[in-house]
Amino acid sequence: MKEAEIWLESAKSLIEKENPESTIVATAQAIHAIIRANDALCMKFLNARAKRHDESIHLFMRLIRENKIPQEESRSRDILTIAINEKSKYDYTGQPISKSEGRRMILNAIKFISFAKKYV
């Protein structure tokens, strides 16, 4: 969980810079924060970590199915799914993103980490 928090803090700092590259990197870091928080949940309850990022969603749903986290928390899957689906765009291709979209991903990371910290 500590890694997730560090990725998030770095994203928050970078999003404030006035260049498009920093916004791209901040968005990618927010995505990594979400993935790391999910890893922390999965390691705690399943002693497993996704080998590929797309496996993260399956492991998250396993947490729900096995009642490791409450059913009402399944809504957090949407945040994880968005992050996984957007990862390649910002992590590998450096596709431009607006500051408002970058901030939205950071807010998603804040929400997901807050949710995960309740259980880790």
C-alpha positions, 0 to 999 in steps of 0.5 A: 500500500505504501507504494500506491501512496508514493505513486499517488503523491508523485502524480499529485505533484507532477500534475501541477507542472505546466507541460503536457509531458508532466500531465501524461506521466502524472496520469500514468502514475495515478494508474500505477497507484490504483494497480498497486493498491489492488495488488496490496488487497490481493496479496493480503487476502489471496496471497496472489498478485496479477502477473499481467495488468488485465488479471488485476480485474479478475483478482479483484472480482475474486475478492468479491466472490470469496467475500474477502471484501464486502459486495458493496465495494464492487463498485470500485471495480469500475475505477480499476477497469478504467485504469487498466484500460487506459494504462497503455495509452499513457504508459507506453504511447504517451498519448496527450491528455488534458489536465482535467482528465489527468486530475480525474484519474488522480481523483480515481486513485485517491478514491481507490486507495482510500477504499483499499486502505480500509481493508489492508 
